[in-house]
Structures are given as structure tokens and as C-alpha cells.
């Protein structure tokens, strides 16, 4: 599809037809970057996308433990009581 660059305030832009936006699954936030052949618009992934799956894989591999052994503090040794 050919589009023309149009003035938008002090900038320039293009109009993207709604069916293309819907087909691409785009929303209000996009990532725009320069690539060899021009410009590329991409969806911005939601924060923490994939974290649950990654945590599950770590757990399945048995790598979900603490990195260091716990070091007791003065509070742990003198003031803490399990009920």
C-alpha cells in the first residue's frame, strides 16, 4: 500500500488505515526504529510479558533456589520466635 507523507503540526506523518492497525494488532504505544529498508513500527510488549513462563522453566530446572545461604542476623538469633 502506498501512502503519502503529510504535514501534522510542525512534524510530518502518515495516516494508517484502521483495518491495517487492527490486522497488525497495534495499539496506542508503538516502537519506531530505522532499519536498512526504511522505518519499522512494532507493538510494544506489555511489561513483564513472559515472566511467568520463564519462572516456570527455571523452577522445572530446579534453579529457583536462593543464590546464597541465608546468614542469620542478631535479630534472628535473639529476638525472633516461631509460634
ZIUR-V665232 format. One record per residue. N is the residue number from 0. OMEGA is omega in radians with two decimals (none if undefined). Layout:
# ZIUR-V665232
n: {N | N}
omega: {OMEGA | OMEGA}
This chain:
# ZIUR-V665232
n: {0 | 1 | 2 | 3 | 4 | 5 | 6 | 7 | 8 | 9 | 10 | 11 | 12 | 13 | 14 | 15 | 16 | 17 | 18 | 19 | 20 | 21 | 22 | 23 | 24 | 25 | 26 | 27 | 28 | 29 | 30 | 31 | 32 | 33 | 34 | 35 | 36 | 37 | 38 | 39 | 40 | 41 | 42 | 43 | 44 | 45 | 46 | 47 | 48 | 49 | 50 | 51 | 52 | 53 | 54 | 55 | 56 | 57 | 58 | 59 | 60 | 61 | 62 | 63 | 64 | 65 | 66 | 67 | 68 | 69 | 70 | 71 | 72 | 73 | 74 | 75 | 76 | 77 | 78 | 79 | 80 | 81 | 82}
omega: {3.09 | 3.06 | 3.11 | 3.04 | -3.08 | 3.07 | 3.06 | -3.06 | 3.11 | -3.11 | 3.03 | -3.13 | 3.05 | 3.04 | 3.13 | 3.14 | -3.10 | 3.13 | 3.10 | 3.10 | 3.13 | -3.12 | -3.14 | -3.13 | -3.12 | 3.05 | -3.02 | -3.13 | 3.12 | 3.01 | -3.14 | 3.11 | 3.12 | 3.04 | -3.07 | -3.07 | 3.13 | 3.12 | 3.12 | 3.04 | 3.12 | 3.03 | 3.03 | -3.13 | 3.09 | 3.11 | 3.09 | 3.08 | 3.10 | -3.11 | -3.11 | 3.14 | 3.13 | 3.12 | 3.12 | 3.12 | 3.10 | -3.14 | 3.13 | 3.12 | -3.13 | -3.10 | -3.06 | 3.13 | 3.10 | 3.11 | -3.13 | 3.05 | 3.11 | 3.10 | -3.12 | 3.09 | 3.10 | 3.11 | -3.13 | -3.04 | -3.02 | -2.98 | -3.03 | 3.08 | 3.04 | 3.12 | none}
